[in-house]
Amino acid sequence: MLDANKYKISTSDEVGEYKFSSAAQRIFFISGPLKSFYAKTSENNNTPAIVLPVSENEQMGVNLSSEVWCYLKH
């Protein structure tokens, strides 16, 4: 996650935009490499994470072989 509702994944130089819904505990990727992915927020061992679940992404037309957990890299 970058400043001003922007994000970048480690495997691409492309920058995208996102919106966060605290009520839904969801992140909506509106452009960039994760556009169209279903993402929700969670915690693992008190570490915040973004989760890309398989079943919800299949409904969006995105095929994942397993659930993906994303953590902030320091």
C-alpha positions in Angstrom: 0.0 0.0 0.0 1.2 3.4 -0.9 0.1 6.9 -0.1 -3.1 8.5 -1.5 -5.0 5.2 -2.0 -2.5 3.7 -4.3 -0.9 0.3 -4.3 1.8 -1.7 -6.0 2.6 -5.4 -5.9 6.2 -6.6 -5.7 6.1 -8.4 -9.1 5.1 -5.4 -11.1 6.0 -1.7 -11.5 2.4 -0.8 -12.3 0.6 1.3 -9.7 -3.1 0.9 -9.1 -5.8 2.6 -7.0 -7.9 1.1 -4.2 -10.7 2.0 -1.9 -11.2 0.6 1.6 -14.5 -0.1 3.2 -14.2 -0.4 7.0 -17.9 -1.4 7.3 -17.4 -4.3 4.9 -13.8 -5.0 5.9 -13.0 -5.1 2.1 -10.5 -3.5 -0.2 -11.8 -2.6 -3.7 -9.0 -2.6 -6.3 -10.3 -0.1 -8.9 -7.3 -0.1 -11.2 -3.9 -1.8 -11.6 -2.8 -5.4 -11.5 -5.4 -6.5 -8.9 -8.4 -4.9 -10.6 -11.4 -7.3 -10.4 -9.9 -9.3 -7.5 -12.1 -9.8 -4.4 -10.1 -8.9 -1.3 -10.9 -8.7 2.4 -8.9 -7.7 5.4 -8.0 -10.0 8.2 -5.3 -10.7 10.9 -2.9 -13.5 11.4 -0.9 -13.6 14.7 -1.8 -9.9 15.3 -0.4 -9.0 11.8 -2.9 -7.2 9.4 -3.3 -8.9 6.1 -5.2 -8.7 2.8 -6.8 -12.0 1.8 -7.8 -13.1 -1.7 -10.2 -16.0 -1.1 -10.7 -18.7 -3.8 -14.5 -19.0 -3.9 -15.3 -15.3 -4.1 -12.6 -14.7 -6.8 -13.9 -17.6 -8.8 -17.3 -15.9 -8.8 -15.5 -12.8 -10.2 -13.9 -14.9 -13.0 -10.5 -15.0 -11.3 -9.0 -18.5 -10.9 -6.7 -18.9 -7.9 -5.3 -22.3 -6.9 -5.4 -21.4 -3.2 -6.3 -18.6 -0.9 -3.7 -15.8 -1.0 -2.6 -13.9 2.1 -0.8 -10.6 1.6 1.4 -8.9 4.3 3.1 -5.6 4.4 6.8 -6.1 3.6 9.2 -3.9 5.6 
